[in-house]
Amino acid sequence: MKALSIRQPWCQRILFEGKDVENRSWPTAYRGPVLIHASKSVAELDRDEWDDYPRGGIVGHAEIVDCVTSVESDWFFGPYGFVLANVRPLPLIPCRGALGFFTPDIMSTVARMAVTGDLTEGQGAKVLSMDRVAFRTLCDEAAARLGAFVAVCEAGGE
């Protein structure tokens, strides 16, 4: 699934305060699901206020339903606005960001988080754009690797 890096506090505004437009200097023809990546840097505002906001990973997902040059929204200031719908928060999934749309390398992290209970099966399958059966298989493999790793650690790393 594609992802888009956004600085804090704008991720929080999208996820929890109804920010329905992500402003960009470039247009997109893309319509569809997108992961929301909270970049490590924060907006050039009062930074101390946002120290507790998650950064450096995927924090939610949404759907881009339009790209506009004007819209009736308090959040739009352009020149282009990606109109967002069906926004849902996720637990922080650590990964690197990038400029523009990018595909994050998060498969093993998402599987591990599902195995440890930090993500639900449904959340993990949606993030990786997989059906639940394929995701369950991935998680079973991750659980086996995690179990083997724990056994080696408990045996003193031999």
C-alpha positions in Angstrom: 0.0 0.0 0.0 1.2 3.5 -0.7 2.1 5.8 2.1 2.5 9.6 2.5 4.7 11.3 5.1 3.1 14.1 7.0 4.6 16.1 9.8 3.1 16.4 13.2 0.8 17.8 14.4 -1.0 17.4 11.1 -1.1 13.6 11.4 -2.9 14.0 14.8 -5.3 16.6 13.2 -6.1 14.1 10.4 -6.6 11.1 12.7 -8.4 12.8 15.6 -9.6 16.3 14.8 -11.3 16.0 11.4 -8.6 17.4 9.1 -10.1 16.3 5.9 -7.6 17.8 3.4 -3.8 17.3 3.2 -2.2 20.3 1.5 0.6 19.7 -1.0 2.5 21.8 -3.6 1.9 19.1 -6.2 -1.2 17.4 -7.6 -1.9 13.7 -7.8 -4.2 11.5 -10.0 -4.0 8.7 -7.4 -7.3 7.8 -5.7 -7.4 5.0 -3.1 -6.1 3.8 0.2 -3.0 5.4 1.7 -1.0 4.8 4.9 -0.4 7.9 7.0 3.3 8.2 8.0 4.3 10.6 10.8 7.6 12.0 9.8 10.3 12.4 12.4 10.4 16.1 12.0 7.6 18.4 13.2 6.0 21.4 11.6 7.7 24.7 12.2 5.3 25.7 14.9 5.5 25.4 18.7 7.4 22.1 18.8 7.3 21.5 22.5 3.5 21.0 22.4 3.9 17.9 20.2 6.7 16.0 21.9 4.3 13.2 22.9 2.8 12.7 19.4 4.1 9.5 17.6 6.7 10.1 14.9 8.9 8.0 12.6 6.3 5.5 11.4 2.8 4.6 10.1 0.1 6.0 12.4 -3.0 5.5 10.4 -4.7 4.9 7.1 -7.1 6.8 4.9 -8.5 7.0 1.5 -7.7 9.8 -1.0 -10.9 10.5 -2.8 -10.0 13.6 -4.7 -7.3 16.2 -5.4 -8.6 19.7 -5.6 -7.4 23.3 -6.1 -10.3 24.7 -3.9 -12.7 23.2 -1.4 -14.9 24.3 1.4 -12.7 23.2 4.3 -11.1 25.1 7.1 -8.0 22.9 6.6 -7.4 23.8 2.9 -4.9 26.4 1.9 -3.5 24.8 -1.2 -2.3 25.0 -3.8 -3.5 21.4 -4.0 -5.5 19.4 -1.5 -5.7 15.7 -1.2 -9.3 15.1 0.1 -9.3 12.3 2.8 -12.0 10.0 3.8 -12.4 6.8 5.9 -9.6 7.8 8.3 -8.5 5.3 11.0 -5.7 5.5 13.5 -3.2 2.7 13.9 -0.6 1.9 16.6 2.8 3.3 15.6 4.5 1.0 13.0 8.1 2.2 12.9 9.6 2.7 9.4 11.4 5.2 7.4 9.5 7.9 5.4 10.2 9.4 2.0 9.1 12.3 -0.1 6.0 11.9 -2.2 4.1 8.6 -2.2 6.2 5.6 -1.2 5.9 1.9 -0.3 7.1 1.3 3.2 9.1 -1.8 4.0 7.0 -2.9 7.0 5.9 -6.5 6.3 8.0 -8.1 9.1 7.3 -5.3 11.5 3.5 -5.6 11.0 3.6 -9.4 11.3 5.6 -9.2 14.6 3.2 -6.5 15.9 0.3 -8.8 15.2 2.0 -11.8 16.8 2.7 -9.7 20.0 -0.9 -8.3 20.0 0.0 -4.7 19.2 -2.0 -4.9 15.9 -5.2 -6.8 15.2 -5.3 -9.3 12.4 -7.7 -7.1 10.5 -5.4 -4.0 10.9 -2.4 -5.9 9.8 -4.1 -7.4 6.8 -5.4 -4.0 5.7 -2.0 -2.3 6.2 -0.3 -4.9 4.0 -3.2 -5.1 1.5 -3.6 -8.8 2.1 -6.5 -11.0 2.7 -6.8 -12.4 6.3 -5.8 -15.9 5.3 -2.5 -14.8 3.7 -1.8 -12.5 6.7 -2.5 -15.3 9.2 0.1 -17.4 7.3 2.6 -14.6 7.5 1.9 -14.2 11.2 2.3 -18.0 11.8 5.7 -17.8 10.1 6.7 -14.7 12.2 5.6 -16.4 15.4 7.7 -19.4 14.6 10.8 -17.2 13.9 10.1 -15.2 17.1 9.8 -18.4 19.1 13.1 -19.7 17.7 14.8 -16.4 18.5 13.5 -16.4 22.1 14.7 -20.0 22.6 18.2 -19.0 21.4 18.2 -16.0 23.7 17.1 -18.1 26.7 19.8 -20.7 25.9 22.4 -18.0 26.2 22.7 -17.1 22.5 24.2 -20.5 21.5 
